[in-house]
Amino acid sequence: MIQHPTIVILTGAGISAESGLGTFRDDGGLWSQYRLDDVATPDAFQRNPQFVHDFYNARRIQARTAKPHSGHLALTKLQAEYVGSVIIVTQNVDSLHEQAGAEVIHMHGELDKALCTACHHRWRAPDIMSESEICPACGSPSGRPDVVWFGEIPYHMEIILEHIAKATLFAAIGTSGEVYPAAGFVEEAKLNDAHTVELNLEPSSVVANFTETRFGPATDIVPKWVDELLDVRFH
């Protein structure tokens, strides 16, 4: 019988950093260059939709040139080869996990998608969106980035919490521990007696809640951790 029948993995901005995508809360991160209230709230979009679109247009173009690295590929390998269940939940809005071949639950939406605020239709976002973005379903000029802003409810929370309740191993990779509800997932997992591990460049704000920690670049520590789970021997 395997030690961990169900593995749930939460990934954050740190796993995308080595692919060239900026993190949010580190020195020089996106939130040090932009005010949160100006680009990542519903009120900001209502006040100045084109400014918000410009911010996400730049991120979208950057994200579409990024490539997955060995950490992403290792998680895909784990999902494909592990004899138990491996659920990947991401706070990231890029598509690096999918490019690596993994199945992933996007709790904060996706840069590659647009959302109609009138009829809630979703479609593939062009590189450049504008404040008059036309919904292809209803024809309303109501397109916005399909990302979850602060003050909005993350996507797929019911199914995510169901997975965490069943997890025997919960891992957080590249997360800051600053954004809830994701920062509270480790406590939810521990309530159900899951083993918990943080893999990060440096300790997160909730590192004390984990029973195991590994620190270093995701390109190094994630493949090694996956190989241990798959019982690969190094020679």
N, C-alpha and C positions, 0 to 999 in steps of 0.2 A: 504493500500500500504506500502511495506517495505521501511525503510529509505535508505538502501543501496542495490539496485538491483544487483550491481556487485562489488565484493570485489577482489582486487588483493593483494596478499601477497608475499613479497620478503623475503627470508630467507638467512642468511649468516652463517659463521663459528660459531658464538656465540650460535646458537641453537643446534649445535652438541657437544659443549664443555662438557656439563653435561653427555653426553654419553661416554666420555673418549677420544674424538678426539681433538687433539690440534688445537688451533686457530693459525692464521698467524701473527698477528701484535701486540698482547699483549706481555708483558715482558715474556721471555721464550718461545714465540711462534716459529713456524717453521722458519720464516724468520730471527729470531735471531740466529738460529742454522745453517742455510744454506744461501749462497749468492743466491739471486734471479737469477742472471745471470748464475749461475751454474746448476740450476735444473728446471727452469720454462720459458725457452725461446727456440724458434726453433734453435737458434745458439748454445745454450748449448747442445742440443740433437745431433746436427751435430758434435760438438767438442768431446763430450764424452758420447756417447749413453748409455754405460753400467752404468756409474755413475748416469745418470738420471733415468734409469730403476731401479737401486737399491733404489733410493729415493722413487719412486712410488710403488715398490714392498713392501717396509716396510709399506707405508701408506695403501696399499691395504689389506695386511694381518691384520693390525690393524682395518681397517674399517669393515672387514668381521666378526670381533668378537664383534663389537659394537651393542648395542640394542637401539631402540627408547625409549624415555622417555615420561613423561606426556605432555610435550609441543608438541611433534610430534603427539601424540595420540589426543590431543585436536584439532589440525588443521585438522586431519582426520575426527573427529566428526563434525567440522564446515562444511567441504566439503560435508559430507553425509547428514547433517540434516538442513542446512540453506536453506531457501526457495528461495534465490537468487543464483547467480552464484559466485563460489569461485575458483579463479585461484591461484595456488601456483607456484611461480617461485623461483628457488634456485640457488645460486652461489656455493653451495656445490657439491662436486663430490662423496659424500657417498650416500648410498641407504637407509638412515634412514627413510625418508618420505615414501618410497615405502614399507619398512618393516612394517610401521605403518598402511599401507593400503590406503595411499593418492595417487592421481594422481598429478604429478609434471612435470614442464618444467625445464630441466637442461640446463642452459645457459652456463655453463663452462664444460660440458661434464660429464663423469662418470668413476670412477676408475674401475668399474667392466667390462668395455669394452676396447677392443683394436681396433686400427684403422690402416689400411694399407695405407702407404704414396704413394704407387704406384697405387692402384686401388680404394682406399677409402672404401673398404669393412670394416664392423664392425663385431666383434664377442666377445663373452664372454672371458674376459682376464683370464688366469691362475693366480694363486697366484704369481708365479715368471715368469717375462718376461725377455728376454735377447736381446742383440743387433742383434742377428740372428733370431729373432722371425719370423716364417713363416706364411704368410697369407694363410688361408685355402681356399680362393677363387682363388687367382692367383699364389700361390706358391712362391711369392717373399719374401725374408727375410727383409721385410719392416714394421714390426709391431711396433707401438708406443702406449703409453697410449692415450686413447681417452679423453684427457683433453685439455682445451683451455689454451694455454700459453700466457704470456704477449707478446703483439705485434700481436696476432691473433684475429680474429673477433669472438665474442661470438656466440653461436648457437641460432637459433630461434628468432633473434632480431625482425624480421618483425612482427611475431605473438605476441611477448611480447609487443611491442609498440602498437599494435592494442588493446590488452587487457587493457593496461594502459589508452589509450585514452577513453575507455568506463567505466573505474572504477569510482564508486562514493565513494569508500573507498579504500585507499591505505595504506598498513601497511608494515613496514620494521622490521624484527625480527632478532636480533643478527648480524647486519651488521656493518662494520667499517666506511662506508662512504668514504673509501679511493680509491676504485677501480671503475673506470668508464668503461662502461657506466652505470652500476647498480647504482652508487651513484647519478646519475642524474635523476633516475626514479621518485623521489619524486617531482622534479620540473615539469617533464612532467605531472604528475598526477594533480598537482595544477593548471597547465594551463587549465585543463578541469574541474576545480572546485571540484575536489575530496577532501573529508576529508582525512587528512593524520595523521598517528600515528606511532611513533617509539617505539618499545618495545625492550629494551636492558639492559644489565647488567650495562652499563654506557653510557653516551652520545656519539654519533658518531660524526664524523667530520662534518656532515651535519645536526646536530640536529636542528639548527635554522630554517631549511626549513620545519619542521613539525609543524602542528597545535596542536598536542597532543603528550605527551610523558609519558611513563611508564617505570620505571627502577627497575630491580631486576632479579633474576634467571629466566630463561625461564620456568623452571619446575613450577614456582609459578605464574608469571604474564601472561603467555600465556593461561593456562586453565581458569583463572579468566576472562580474556578479552573475550575468546570464550564463556564462560557461559553468559556473559552480552549480547553478540550478539545474542545468542540463547534464551535470556530472561529466564534463569534458576534462580530460587530463592534459596538462601541459607537459611538454617534453623539452 
